[in-house]
Each structure stands twice: as structure tokens, then as C-alpha cells.
Amino acid sequence: MKHFLLTVLFFMALASPAPCQATFRSPFSVSRSPWVGGLNACQFGRMDLDGDGQKDLLVFDRHGNRLLCFLNKGGVQEIDYQYTNVYNGVFPDFKDWVVFADYDGDGKEDIFTYSQGWAGMKVYRNVSTAEQLDFELVVEPYLTSYQGGGAVNLLATNADYPAIADLDGDGDLDILTFGVMGTFIEKHLNCSMERYGCRDSLVFERTEMCWGRVAESEENNLMYLDTCLFGRGLMLSAEGFRHRGATVAVRDLDGDGLLDLLLADVDYPGLTALYNGGDPSQALMVRQEDFPPQQPVQLHSMPVPYFTDVNNDGFDDLLVSPFDPDPMASVGVESVWLYLNHGTNEYPDFQLYTKSFLQDSMIDVGKGAYPKFMDWDADGLLDLLVADLDGRITFFRNVGTSSQPEFAQMSEALEEDLEWSERCYFDVDQDGLLDLVEGNESGKLTYYHGRGNGFDWVTDFWGGIDVRDYNTSYYGYSIPTLFYYEGQLLLCVGSEQGKLFLYKVSGDPVFEEVDNLWEKICGDMPSTFGMRSAAAVADLNNDGQLEIVVGNFAGGLQLYNAEIAVNNLGLPETQEAINVMIFPNPVQSQIRMVSKEDDILRVMVSDLWGRKILERPVSGREAVLELPELSHGVYLLTLVFDRGLVNRIFFKR
């Protein structure tokens, strides 16, 4: 997080496309769900969640290990998905990747997922009934495959996405994954049909070490066709490490009845299609091209493809999202691309429809979402400002009433490029002066006592708090928020692991953790909210109860204890802006203002608690404002122009 940006934001908080197919009746009517929590790096699956006979959409975001469920409410040639959290608690926890595939042939998708700590995969069988979703763990800690004289771990890392499909046409599911050196694709044949005559077993044997006779370069994303040299012609990199990740998918792309290969490599934004010129018994990749050929994927790093019928027309469409395990590799926005199939399943023709499928229906500001409430326009209603890791603040104006708040996305308010930090200004000891609580990567909190014109350091381990979880990360990314509940000062601390910790603030050296109060404050809350959680707390609708907005690394927000509409999602309101410059910035004793268009009528300087410092009438397009002695910090300059337009500019002292 940006140091200056969040200093601004925390001070503020205290201030109290056209359709691609003409036959679509409703080309893109994803139900507006602003508080879903954002999307970054997603994998997809289908499953009938509500028992209506129609496959619903599952979205797993590996940046925070969040599973999101969307009910399919669309008719034929309609796209209509409605978010629901009803089923989240039914599913097991996933880490890094998941594949939904029906291995036992009962028509219900089972679950293959990464087995953390084992470099393998575990399997859950779908044992749901018409009344209840349910899953049974059937393979743990890892799936095995007969290779090298015995059954050993079927290698699957957190940086590789396997293909799980029927490769030989016998009905059971086989597996393709990169081998230990990361150059050749191994085929693990499911022997269930051969041994038992049915597909309900998971008995694998490695039958090919170079499926498709294709090799991936150790140095880049080049593919070598018709080669299985096993080290004689392809040398390891100087460091001796295997490649760091790839995604694999198979599908007949050209209607010849043979499975072709889609592959993406870490650090590269595209998908490569490799076409199978072999026969049903032996795959042989003979041609490659960027995919889809008309509008190739260019999606940050290592995209993973998923084929499914999104618009309910009977033909599989294409969803693509990044898979890179490094959360900083994603830009966070436009990270779910939807290609609609204008052809058939045998001869698909994928045309790009949107780069923000589902994201357009929710608040998603990119990487990281750090919310704060403030009355930005001084109309007596709390507005919402959301900072992100790229240094932007997105402004949501409250256009509702005091009892029925409603937010409308307006604009980005500020952009800076400074170091990560998280600050909360609050009068902790009720002496009339603001104190400072600062979180950081360590997971601890630093406390500074306010003395009017500055702060005195007190401790780097305030309250004995450390929110690190070494099973998740070596970092904590503590994000503090202070608020009162029933007369008690409480401290909420967001964290890298996504949990919101809650403490009673007291004079004791170690604060009491009171997570059990969450249920009383706002009802049932999940144990985690995704990576790097951060909360804003306020009574938004004046009903005497606190509402909580929780941000996470995926760039979205989740709302608890209320239902509040959000308008203009992804479509900031167009506002006329005045081209004005101020300098110097930072300032010393005066500010010079130059407007290139309208005359300036009035200027006002306020601190970021909303307190007015000075206000002056001016005249003309240029003016110089003498400032009183100001302590170091960030201030807000408001300029009013002759047409009634207003500009607000932050400056530093």
C-alpha cells in the first residue's frame, strides 16, 4: 500500500459492449452484486447447486483461495448469473487450484485440488443428494500413479494446472501434467475401465513421459514439436531449476476427433494452441499458433482456459483468467475474459465478448481494496473511498438518504507511488488529540501518542498484537481500524491471511482478543475474507447497528449487516474538470494557483479531518495564497470557479 495514499485515506475516514450474436434476448445480464469481493486469478467449474437441472458456475480465485458461486438463471442464448453465498460453507477448502470433473460417471462433478505440502492432488467425491450438497474426501494426502516400479505421488505443484480429461475415449478420466523437470508432459492413464469395467476408481499408471511429442523450453515459452529427446537436445537452464509453472488443457479445436493442446507458461500472457496430427492411440502435435487465432489472449501471466456453455445455447464458450501464483503478477482489473462461441462444439469460433466477465457486476478496483468512510461532499452522508495497491483512490458517493444509503461510483480521486504502509488516526486516550496506530508487513502495530503538532512514538508492539500466520506467509500486513461498540473501544486488525482480528483496547500490555463479538455486532461472518483483509466500520443507515465493509487483495468489497445498492459500477460519472495547476507541492508558506480556463472565485484549505484552516475570495485565473504555519502532513485545497465547478487538490507540507 502506498504510504502517502493511505495517510490521506485514513485521515479522511475520521472526517466523519454490444451483443456478439443478434439472437441474444439478454446478451449480458449478470445480476448486479457489488459486494461479492472482486476477482483476480480465477479457475472455473460447473455444478448444479440449486437442483434446478441447470449447471451453475463456480469461480475459484487463487489469490485468497476464495470460492464464489453464481446461479445460472439464463434461458437459451441468455447470460444471467446471480451471486449467492448460500453454498460456500458446504465446499471443502481449496488451495491454489481446483478442477471440477465427474470421475465416477454419476453426473455430479467431483473435485480434484492441490494437496498443500505434498506436491500432489487430493480428491473429493460428490455425494450430494437432491436435498443437500455434500462431498467426501476419498484421496488424501495425494493421488498416486504407478511409475518406476511402484505407485508413487502423481506430481502436481501449486504452479502447474493439470488437464483432467478422457484422453483415450474409454470413459474414465486421465491426467496430463508436467514432469519433475518441467519440459515434457506426462500422461497418467486411468486404469479403472481396463481393470474393473467401470469408471468409479482412481487407479493411475504413467504410460507416456512425452505426450504429444512436444517439449517446452527451459528458458522461455517456446514449444519444440516432434521431439522427445529427454535431455539430449534440450539443456537445463544454468540454475538447474525446472520451469516455474504452466497451465494445460485439452480439447478438439479443429473437428478432426483428436484432442489438441492449449498451454500457457509463467511470465507470458498468451495461450498457445498445439494441434494434434497423430491418431487416437498416439498424440502428435504438428502445428502451433496463438489462441484464439483472431483475438489472442493477452492476460497478464499464465492464463488458464475453461470451456463451458456460458450463454446456454448448447455450444461451449471460453473463459480465461490468470493462473500465476504470484499475486503481484496480476493487474486485478479485466482479468476474466469471455469468448463466445460463434461456431459449434466440433468447429468452435471463439470471439472476444468482454474482458471483465462477472467483474462488471461488482466493485473491483484492481489489486487490493482498502475502504474508508467519510463525508466527502459535506452533505451529511458518509461516502466510501477505496484505495488500491496501485496508488489509486476510487470514490463512491452516497446518493441515498440517512436511512437508505446508496453508493454511486464517481471517479478516481488520487494517485501516488510511495511505500506500503497502513495508518489509522484516532483519539485512543480521549485527550482531545488524535493518536496514530500504524500497521505494516510485520503483522504488528506501532502506536504513537498525539501531542497536537506531532506524534511521540510509544511502542512497536501495541497490545501485544501479531497477526502473522506462518502457514500462510511470513508477513502479516496488519491493517488497523478503531471504533466504539456499546461504549467499548475496539480494534479491528486485517491481515495477510484474510482474517479480521478483534481486540478490546485497554491499558493492559496485551489486549484481549474478542472475536466472539463479531456475531453480536453483525451476525454470521466468515473466518477469512481473502488475502489482506481490511475493514471500514460505521452506522451507515442510522439504525443503531454497525455496518462493516471488508476489502481484500482481489480488489473487491464485502458488506455485512445491511443491503446497500451501488450504481455506475465500472462506469465512472463523466464530470467536467477544470485544468488547474498548483505549485510548489510540497509547499512552504504559499501556494500559487493557475487556471487555464475559468476564473477562480474562492479557495479553501482544510485538514484531512475536515476542519477548515482558511478560506479566501480570489479573482482571476491566477492567485497566490499565503498559508499560516502548518505542521507537516497532507491537506486539501478546494477551488471554486465562476461556473460553480469545484476542484479538490491534495498538497503536502
N, C-alpha and C positions, 0 to 999 in steps of 0.2 A: 504494500500500500504506500501511497505517496505521502511523505511527511507533511508537506505544506497543505496538500489537498485535504487530508483528514483533520489537520488542525482547524482548517476552515470549517469543515463539516461538523465537527464536534462543538465548536463554538456556536455554530448556527443552531444546533439542537437545543441549546439552553435558552435561546430566544423565544421560548415558547412559541396481382397480374391478370391479365385476361385469360379466359379458358383456352386450353390447348385443343379441346375437342368440342365442336359446336353442339354435340348431343348432350353435354352435361346439363342437368337441370339445376344443380347447385355445385359449381365447379370446385369451390374451396370454402366449405362452411365449418371448419373446425370450431367447435364451441369455444367462446371466449372464456379462458381460465387464467386470469392474470397471476394468480398466486400459486402456480404449480412449482416454481423454483428454478426455472431455467434449464438449458441443455448445453452440454459441451462436446462430449465424446461418447457417442451412443452406439449401441447394438440393439437389434430388433428381433421380435418374435411374435407369433400369432397363437392365440388360445381363446377358446370360448369361455369367457369369465362369468357371464351372467346367464348362461344356459338358454339363450335365445336362438341357438343354431347358427349364429354368425360369428366368425372369428374376429376377436378384438385384438388390439395392438398393444404389445409390451415393449417398453423402451427402457433400456438399462444404460445409465450414464456412469462410466467407469471413474470419472473424476468426482469422487464422493460415494461411489458404489450405491447409487440410488436407482430403485426400480419404480417406474411410473406406468400406470395402467390407463388406457384410453378405450372406452367402449365404442364399438363401431355402430353408429346409428344411421349410416348412409344407406340409401336404396341403390338400385342399379345405376351405375355411372354417376354416383354421388360420393363426395368426400365429406364425411361428417363424423368427427371423433370427439367424444366427451370425456374429459379427465375425471377419474374417480380414485379416491384413496381407500375405498372400502376393502379392497382385496390385498393391500400391501402387507398386512400382518400375517397373511396365510403363507406367503412365499418364504423359502429359506433365504438366508443371507448369501449374497454373491460377492465375490471379489474379482475385480479386473476384467473378466469376460464370462459370457454365458451364451450357450447355444440351446434353443428350444427345438427339439426334434423328437418325433414319435418312434422310439426304437422297438417297442413291443407290438406295434400294429393295432392298437385298440382305439385309434382315432384321437387320442389325447396326447398332447405334446409333453414329452418328458424333458428333463433338464440336465445338460452337461455343463459343468462350470469348473473354473480353475480351483485347484486344491492348494491353498496358500501354504507355503513352506515345503511342498513336496515336488514341485515342478511337474505336476501331473494334473489329472482331472478327476473329479468325483461326479457321481450320477445320482439324480433323484428320479424316481418313477412317479408318474402322475396317477394317483389312486383316487382321483376325485369322483364323487357321485353327482347325481342331478341336483342334490341339495347343497353340496359342500365341496369347495376346492380343498384338495389335500395332496401332500407329496411325501413320499417315503424314501429315505436315504438307502440306496441299495449298493453303492460302491464307495468305499472310503478306506484308506486315505487317498488311494489313486487307482485308476483303471490300469490293468496290466495287458501286455501283449507278448505272445510267445516269440522270442527272438534270441538268437545266440545260444540256443540250447536250454532256455528256460523262460518262464513267464516273469517279465520284469516291467517296471514302470513304463507306461506309454508316455513318452516325454511330451510335455505341454507346458510352456513357460507363460509367465504373465505378459510377455511382449509379443507372443505369437497367437494368432487367431486361426484355429483349425477349421477344416472343412469336414462336416459330418453328413454323409450322404450315401446313397446306394450306388456304389461305383461299378458293380458287376451285374446289376439287374436282377439279383436273386431275391430282393425284397427286404433284406436286413441292411442295417446302416454300417458303413465302413468309415474309416477315418484317414484323412490326409493331414500330415503335419511335417514341419521341417525337422530334419535330424539334428543330432547334437552339434554338428559343425555348421549348420545353418545354410548349407549350399544346395543340398538335394532334398526333394520332397519324398517322404516315406509313405507307403501305403500299408495300412493296417487293416487286413481283411477280417470282417466279422464272420466267424465260422458257425454261427447259430443255425442257419438253414442247412448247411452241409452236415452238421452233427446231429441236429435234433429235428429237422424238418419244420421248424417254426422260428420266428424272429424275436422271441422274447428273452434271449440270452445275450450277454455281452462277453463273448469269448473271441479274442482277437489274436491274429498272427501277422507279424510283419512279413509281407510277401514280396514287396518291392522296396528297394532303397533309392531308386531314382525314377519315380513315377513320372511318366510323360517325357522321359529323356530330356529333361530341362534342368539347367543349373543356374543359380543366382550368383552374381559376382560378389566377392567378399568386400569390394571397395565401393561399389555404388549399386544402383538399381538395374543394371544391365542384366539381361537374361541370355544365356547361351543355349541354343536349341540343338537337339540331336547329339547330346553329349552326356556320358556317364563315366567320366574319367576318374572319379574318386580320388582326386588329389594329384594325379599325374600331370594334368594340364591346367588345373586351377589351383593356384598357390594361395596359402593363407595370408592374411594381412600381416604386416610386420609385428603388430602387437600380439598376434596369435589368437585373438578372440573371435568367436562366432559373430555373425551379424546380430544386430540388436533387436530385430523384430520384423514381422511380416504378417500380412493377412492373406488367407487362402479361401477361395470359393470356387465351386464348380457348377456349370450349367451348360446345356446345349444352346449355344448362341447363334448357330447358323443352320439349324434344322436338318443336320445330317445324322442325327441319332447318336452322336458321340459327345461325351462330356468335355467341354472346353474349360479353360482355367482362367480365373481372374486373380491377379496378385498385386499387392501393394507393399512397398518397402518403407521402413522407418526413415524419416527425414525427407521423404519425397511426397509430393501432393497428389500424384496421379494414380490411376488404375491402369494396369496392363492386361489386355486380353491375349491369351495364347490359345490358338485354335488347334484342335485335335485332328491330325491326319492319319491316325492309326486305325485300329479296328476295335471291336468290343472287348477283345481279350487283352489288348496291349495299347495303352495310350502313347501317342507320339505327337508332341507339339511341333508344328511345322511353320507357323506364321504368328507374328505378334503385332499389336497395334495399341495405341492409346484408346481408352474406352470411357464412355461410348464414343464411337468414331466421329459423330457430327459435333458433339459438345462434350469434350473430355472432362472428366473430373479434375478439379484443381482445388483440393480441400486440405490445406494446412500441412498435415503429415499423416501418412499411412492410413488412407481411408479404408473402411470395411464396408463391403456391399451386402445388401439383403434384398432378395426378390420376394415380393408379395403383392397381392391384389389390393392396392390402396383405395381405388375408386369403384370397387365392386362391379367391374364389367366382365369378369371372368378371365382377364389376362393379367399376368404378373407385371407389376411395375418395379422400379428400382429405387431403394433408399440407400443413401451413402452418408457416412459420418466419420470423423477422425477416430483412430484407434490408439494413437501414440500414448504410451503410459506416462510420459512427461506432461503434467498439467499445463506447464507454461508453453507447450508446443501448439496449443490451440488458441485461436483468437476469440473464441467464445461466441461470436455472432455469426450468422449464416453458416451454421455448422451441421445442418440437417438438410441435405439436398434430395429432392424428389424428382425423379424422371418418370413421366407417364409413358406407358407402352402404347404406341400408335400402331403397332403391328399385332402379332399373335404370339402365343407361347412358343410355337415352333420357329417363327421368324420374327423375333422381337425388334421393335424400333423405338428406342428409348430417347425421349425428348425432354430436356430440362424444363421443369414446371415452376419450381421455387427452390431457393437456397435456404429457406427458413421454415420448412415444414414443422408445424406444431409451435415453433418458437414465436411465430407471428401472433399466436393467440395468448401469449403470456408475457409478463415482464421479464426481459432478458437483456441486461446491459453489457454483457460480454464476460470477461474473466473477473470474478469476484463481484459481490454486491454487499455494500456496507450502508445500511439505511439509517437515516435520522429524520426526526420530525422537527419542523419549525414553521412559524407563521411568516412565510417569505413575503407575502404581499400585504401584510398587516390588516387582513380582513377579519381577524378573529378566529380563523380556522387553521388548524395545523396542516401544512403541506408536507410532502415527502421528498427528500433528496437522497439519491443513491449514488455513492461513489463506487468506482471500479478500479481494478489493478492497473489499468492503462492511464489513470490520472484524470478521468472524466467524472463530472457530477451530472446525473440526469435528474431533471426537475419534474415532479408530478404535482401539479396544482390541485388543491382541494376545491372543487367547483360545486360541492354539495352544500349541506347545511350543518348546523351544530349537532343535530341529532341523526342526520343521514349523510355522512361524508361520502364523497365520490371524487376519485382522482382522475386527472387527465394529463397524459404525458405531453409536456410542453417543449422542452429543449434540453441541450447540454449547457451547463452554466459555467464550467471552469475546466481548464486542462493545464496540468503542470507535470514535471518529470523530476521527482525527488524521491528520496529513500522511503522504504516502508516504515510505517510507524502507526500506532493507534492511540489516540488520546481522548480522554473524557474529562471535561471540566465540570465540577460540581462542588457545592459548598458542603463538604463532608462533615465538618465540625460545627456548622451553623454559627459561624462567627461573622457572617455577612460578607465574607471574601471567598472567591472561587478557589478551590484547590484543584490539583491536576493528578489524574491517575493515567498512567501510560502502560499499554501492553506492548509486547514485542515478540520476536521469534522464539525467545527462550521459553515462553509459556508462563512467565512470572509477571508481576505487576510492580511498577515503580510509582511511589507516592511522593508528591511534592505539596508542601503546605503553602497556601497563598498568603501573601503579605501586601496585597494592594497593587504595587507596581512590579511585582515579580513573584517568583516561587522559590522556596527553600527545599532542597532535597531532604527527604526523611529516610526512605528505605527503598531498596531494590527487590524486596521480598514481602510486599504488603500483604498482610493477612495470612502469611504462610502459604500462599496460593501458587500452585504449579499445575497447569492443565495439560502437560505433555502426556502422551500415551506412546510408549516406545514400541508397542505392537503396530502403531500406525506410522509414526515418524519420530525423528529425533528433535523435531521442532514442535512448538506449542501454538504459536500465533495467537496469543491471548488478546481478546478484544473486549474491553470493559464497558459496561453500561450501568449507571446508578439510577435508582428510582425508589420511591416510597410506596409501601403497601401496608395498609392498616396501621400507619404510624411508625412502621419499622423500615429503616433504611436497608435496602437490599442491593447486592452487587451481582449482576449477571455477567458472566465471562464466556464469550465464544472461544472456539478452539479449532486447531487443525483437524482433530478427529471429528468435528461436527457437533459435538455435544455442547449444550448450554448449561454451564455450571451456575449454581445459585448459592449465595452466601449471605448470612446476616453480618452486617458491618457493625463492629463493636470496638471497644478499646483493647480487646484481647490480642495478643500477638498472632494467634491463629484463629481465623474466622470459622464459624460453624457452617458447614455445608447443609443446605436445606432444600435439596432437590425435590423433596416431597411436597413442597409448597406450590410447585408448578401446577399440579392438578387442581388445587384450590383457586389459584389465580386465573387459570384459563382453560381448565379441563384437560382432557387427554392430549398429551404431546408425545411425539416420537422420541426415542433415545438419542438419535442423531438426525442432523438436517443436511448432510452432505459436508464436503470439505470446507474448512474455515468458516464456521458459522459466525454470525454477528447479528445482534438483536437491537431493535428500537422498541421502546415501551411507552405507551401513552393511553389515556382515555380519549379515543378519537370521537366517539359518538355521545359523550357526556351521559353515559348510563350508569356511572359509578364503578364500572368494571374496566380493568386494564386490557387493552389490545396489544398484541405482540406481533411485530413483523420481523421475520428471520431471513437474513440473506445468507448466501453460500457461494462457493467458488464458481459454480455453474452460471452465476450472473443473475439468478432469479431470486424471487422473494416468496415466502410462505406466510400467510396471515392466520392468526389464531384468535378466537373469541369474538369474531364478527364476520359479516359478509359485506364487502365494500367493492363496488364496481370501479373499473379502471377503463378509461377511454383513450382513443388515439394511440393504441399500442403500436409501436414501431413507426408511427406516423406523426412526428412532432409538428405542432401547430406552426404554420408559417407566420412569422411576425416581421413587421418592418423594422429594420435596425438602422441606427444612426452610426455612421462611420466617425468615430471619435478616438483620439489618442490622448493618453496622459503620460507625463514623464517629469522627472525620473521615477523609476519604480525598481527598487525600494526608494522611498522619499526621505528627505531630511526635515526641512522646515516648510516647504511649499510644494504645491503641485501645479504644473502647467497643463491646461486642457485645450485641445484644438479639435473643433468640429469641422468636417469638410462639407457639411450640408446645411444643417439647421442652426439657428441661434440657440445658445444656451440661456435659459431663463433663471435657473436656480440650481444650486448644488447643496448636497448634504453629506456629511461624514458621520458614520456610526461605527460602533464596535460590533463585534460579532455576537454579542448578547442582545443586539437590537437597540442599544442605548445611543441616543443621538449625542454627538460630540459638538457639532456645529452645523449651522445652516446659513447660507448666504444667497442673496439675489445677485445675479450677474447679468450681463448684456453683451451679445455678440457671439461670434464663433470662436473667440479665443478668450481665455481668462486665466488668471493666476490666483491660487487660493493659498493664503498664509495659514499654516497649521499651528495649533497650540502644541505644547510639549506632550509627546505621546510616548508611552512605553513601547518596547519592541513587540511586534506582533503583526496581525493581519486585520485590515479594516475594509469597510465597504464605502465606496464613493457612489452616490446616487445623483444622476444628472437629469434635469427636466428640461425638455426642449419646447420650442414655441408651438409645435403642433400637438403638444400634450404627450409626446412619446417620452419614454423613460429608459435610460441605460443604467445598469449597475455594474460597477467595475471594482474588483478587489485590488488592493495595493498593500505593500508590505512596508513596515517601518523598521 
